[in-house]
């Protein structure tokens, strides 16, 4: 039995509805070894091989998978995608679609799982026993795909369904399922965190129903005991407004240095008080004076700067010893990623071995020229595009005018470098 490779661990991401797995190295076992170790991984391979009667295409796809020709694999509900290297220099984009389960099917399946504690224990151990699939099947729900459930597409000219590139992707997906059956459940529509939270609540409710009710001692309610001794209870507080109210406009007061700044501070105080009232969290807690200045500036629109906003920028920049250009660039970084985005703008760092080292091969596999590394930066040879890797595991896109070396944050950050570059160039 071949060992499970460590490379199937997913990269960290903002949520678990999009999981990207690093490319798996070439296998060293013989062709007679089964491609998947677990029964559910082998069932996936069986569905693939039952779909096609073209043995040579499947054999070529398996050879591609064995040789490590499949790049990073991205799994989302109902879809698995990867670039696969074939006989030509440029890789092909292979995709496989699978029908997701509807909410009624999930409700039925999760209810059945919660009734059997062994199923939940198996999922927590990253296993999918036959009995779990049987439980789903008894409810009319097919977790594992049949041959006609798989819908393949590829950018190659081969019209085979599947072609050898999609076949290679299918074989590698079986190895992901070996390591983590939650990959299959994600393909069917639900992420791991959501599933475990749902099952945890159901399990707790089921356990509570099974516990015998504790005997209730006779008692007197507090309302009855204190009805004649105290004043009537206070009315319930009014609900918080959905949005913070804006303070009234302040007149120009004698000796006041800047009435516009006073208005800004009062508005910010109202917004902070509203956040404390509704969430219990102060958005300023833990921020430095510079970070708080950037936060306040970022809360004001920058398109068509008004006199009030320009005055605010000048005041905040002067108070923190920065220029208005420094502040404008920091505001762009804050809007891109909050405090994490500002740290990416201002503080280069040396990432440990791992995702940063694998970024350049992934970009090259997607057809981009070789980027130049410096600390946590990857710069396009043309000098106008740049990716920066943050401590939060996300990639931040930057742009600069040709030859200017003045980098500005652009676009939303992404969990993988190719996605960040597509977002930056508008091709995503």
N, C-alpha and C positions, 0 to 999 in steps of 0.2 A: 504494500500500500504506500503510495507516494506521500511525503509529508506536505502539509498545507503551507504554502509559502507565506512569509511575513508580509509580502508586498500587497496582500489583499486588504490591509487596513485602510479605511477611508481617510481622506484628508479632512481636517476639521472644517466645518461649514456653519453658516448662521442658522440653519435648520436641517431637519432630517428628511425633508421631502426632495432633496437633491443631494445624492451622495456620489462622490467621484473617487474611484479606486485607481491607484497607481498601476502602471503597466506591470504585468507579471513576467518574470524572466523565463527564458526557454527551459523546457523540461529536460531532465536527463534520463528519465525512465524509458523503457522500450515501448514500441507501438502496441504490444499486446496488453499493456497495463490499462485498466479502465481509466477514462479521463476524469471521472468524479469518484470520490470515496464514499459519500453518503448516498443513501437510497434516493433521497429527494433530488440530489444533484444528478444521479444517473437517470431519474425519471425525466428530468429536463432534457438530457441528451437523447433519451428515447423519443420524446416529442419532436425534437429536431429531426432525428434520423427517420422517423415515420412520415414526416412531412415531405421528404424528398426521395425520389427513386433514383436519383443521379448519384450513384456511389462515388465516381471519380471526383465530383465537385466536393462532396463531403470529405473525402480523403484529403483533398488539397486544403480545404479549410482547416481540418484537424492538424495538418502539417504546419500551416501558418500559425495556429495557436501554440503548437508544440515549440515552434522556433522563436516565440516571443514577438511576433509581428503585430500583435494587437496593442495599441497605445492605451492611455488611461481610459477607463470605462466610466461613463456617467449614467446613473440610474435615477429616474424620476417616475412618478405614477404612470403606469402604462407604457413605459418606453425605456429602452437601454440603447446607448449610442457610444461609438468609439471610432477612432481613425485606425484603419488597418493598412499596413504596408504590403503591397503586392509586388508584381513584377516591374512596375514603373516607379520612377523616383518619387512622385507625389502620392501620398496615401489617399485612400478612398474613405468616405464617410459612410459607415455601415450603421444601420438602425433596425431595431426590432421592436414592434409594438405588440402589446398584450392587453386584452380587455380588462378594465378595472372593475371591481365589485361595487355595486350601488350601496347606498346607506342601509336599506333594508337587509341586504345580504350580510353586511358587516354586523348589524345589530343581532341578527340571528346567530352568526358564527361566534361573536364575542360572548354572547349569552351562554352558548353551549360550552365554550372553553372555560368560562368562570365556574360552571357547575362541576368541573373536573380539575381539582388542584394539580394533578400530575401534568396536565397540559401546560399550565402556566409555568410550573417548575422546569419543564423541558425547554420552553421558549427562553427562559432566563439563562439556561445553560447552552443557548445557541443550538438547539437540536429541534428536529421536527419528527416525532415518532409517527409510525404508521397510524396509530390510534387517533392522532390529531387530524390527519387527512381523512380518516374514516369518519370522524365526528362531523367534519365539514361536509363530506359527501352524503352523510345521512340527512343533513339539512338541505340537500340539493345544491351545495356550493362546491365548486371545483377549485381548489387552491392550485394544484399543479396543472399546467396547460396540456390540452390535447393537441394533436398535430395541427388541426385547423384553427387553433387559437393564435398561432404565431403569424404575424404579418411583417415580412422582411422588406426593406428597401436599401438601396446602395447607389452611390454616385458612379459606380463603374459601368462600363458598357455591357457587361454580361447580363442577359435577361433571365438567368436562372433564378428560381425562387425556392430555396435561397441560393445566392451566388456563393462562391468560396469565401468571400470576405465576411458576409453575414454569418456563414457557417463557423468561421473562426471566432467571431464575436460570441456566438451561441456557446461554443465549447468553453471559452474563457468565462462566460457567465456562469456556467456550471461550477467552475472552481470557486466563484464568489458565493454561490449558494452553499457549497460545501462548508465554507467558513462561517456563514451567517444566514440562516433561513429568513431573517427579517428583510433580506434583499428581495426575496420572492413576495413577501407581504407588501413591501413598498411598491413593487411592480403591480400588485393588485389594488394599490390605491392608498395605503395608510403607512405613515412613518413609525419608526420604532418607539420614539418618546410618546407619541399620541396613543399607540396601542398599549404600551405598558401602563400609562396613566389610567386609561380606560379600564384595563383589566384589574389594576390595583383597586380602583373604586368599586368595581363589581365584586371582587373577591372580599373586600371589607364588608360590603352590604350583605353578601351571602353568609359570611361568618356571623354577622350580627343577627341574622334571621335564625341561624342554627343554635345560638346561645339561649339557654333558658332565661326567661325573664326573672329579674331579681325581685324578691318580695318587697312590696311597698308598705312602709310603716305608716300608720295613721298620723296625719299631721294637720296643722292649721296653716292656711296660706298667710303670707305676710300681709296681703291686703286686708284679710279679715282681722288679723291680730292688731294692726295699727290703724284700722279704719277710723276709730273715734279719738285718736291721740295726735294725729298729724294733719297738716293741711293737705288739700288735694294735690296729686302729683303734678309736676310741671308738664306743660304740653311738649310734644316731640319737637325737636328743632326743625326749622325750615330746611328743605333740601338745598344743597349747594347749587348755585347757578352753573349751567353747562360751560360758560366762558367767564373769565375774570372781567369784572367791570372796569371801565376806563375812568381814572380820576378826572375831576373837572379841570378845565383849562386854567392855568395859573396866570394871574396878571403880573405885569412887571413890577416887582416890589422894590422899594428904596434899599439900596445897598446890595441887592441880589446880583451876583456875577453873571448868571446865565439862567434865565427862566426856562429855556428849552431843555437844558440839562436837568433842571428840577423836575420838569414834566416827565422826562425819560426815567429818572430814578423812581418817581412815584408810580409810573406805569409798571416798571419792573418789579417794584415791591408788591403791587397788587397781584401780578402774575405769580410771584413766588408764594404769596399767601394763599392764593387759590390752589396752587400745586400741593402745598402742605395740607390744606383742608381736604382735598379730594384724593390724594395719593399717600399722604403721610411722609413724603420725601421732599427735601429741599433741593432744587436743582443746582444750587451753588455749593452745596456741601463738598468739601475736599478740593475745590478749585483754587488755583493760584490767582493773584491779582490780574495777570496777563490773560489766563484762561477765562476769567470772568468777564474781562473787557471784550474778548473775542465773542463770548457767548451773547453779551448784550448787543454788540454790533450785528451779529448774525441774525438776531431776532427782528431786525429792521430791513425793509426791502432795499435792494441796491439798484434795481432797474429804475432809471430816471431819478437820480438822487435829489431829494428835496433839500431845502436849506437846513431843515431840522436834522436830517440824516448826515449831511456834510459837517454840520457843527458837532454832532455826536462823534463822528469819526475823528475830527480834530482833537476834541477833548480827550477821548479815550487813548488815542495815540500819544498825545502829549503827556498824559498822566502815567503812562507805562514806559515812556522813553523810547517809543518806536515811531516810525513814519506811517503816514496814512496808507502808503503802498504795502508796507509790512502788514498792517491791519487788514487791508482788503484781501491779501493773499491768505492770511490766517482765517478770515471769515469763509473764504471759499473752501478751505480744508475742513473747517468745522461743519459746514453744511454738507460736505462729502461724507464725513464719518464721525462727527462729534469729537470728544477728547482724543479718541484713538486716531482720527484723521489728522488732528492738529499735531500729534506726536509724530506721525509719519512725515509730515511736512518739515518739522523742525529738528528731528533727532535721528541721524543715520545710526544704524546698528548692524552688528554682524550676526545673521541668523545661524542657528546650529545646522548641522548636516540634515538634509531631509527635503522638505517641499521646495525650498529656494533652489537647491542644486538640481532638482528635477524639472524646474520651470523652463530652462532653455531648451532641453530636448523636446518638451511638450510643445513649445512654440515652433521649434523647427519642424516637428512632425505635422503641425497645422499649416506649414507653408510660409512661415515668417522667416526673415533673414536672422542671422545670429546676433542676438542682443549682447551688449557689453555690460558685465557686472561691476558694481562698485558698492561695497557694503550691502545694504538691502535694496539697492537700485538695479534695474535692468534697463539700459538705454538703447533705443533703436539706432542702427548705424546712421540713419539720416539726421539724427540729432533733434527731432521734433516730437517724438513720442517716448514715454518712459513709464515703467511699472515700478511701484514700490511695495515691498512686502512688509505688512504691519505685524506688531506683536499679537494682534487678534487673529492671525492666520489668513487675513484677506489681502487681496491685491488691489492697489489704488492706482488709477490712471492719471498721468500728468502730461501736459503739452507745453511746448515752448516754440517761439518764433525761430526760424532757421538761423543758426549762428548766435542766438541771443543768450543762451544758457540761463534763461529766466523761466523757471518751471512753475506752472500754475495747475492746481488740482482741477480735474475734469471728470465727469461721469461718476456713476455710483461704483463702489468697490464690489469685487466678486470673489468667490471662494477659489477660483482657479485662474491662472494667468491668461489662458486663451479666452475665457469668458470676459475677463477684465479688458483685454485688448479689443475684443469685438464691441464691447460697450463703449470704449473710448473712441473707436473709429466709426461708430454708428452702424456697424454691420451685424450687431447682435440681434 
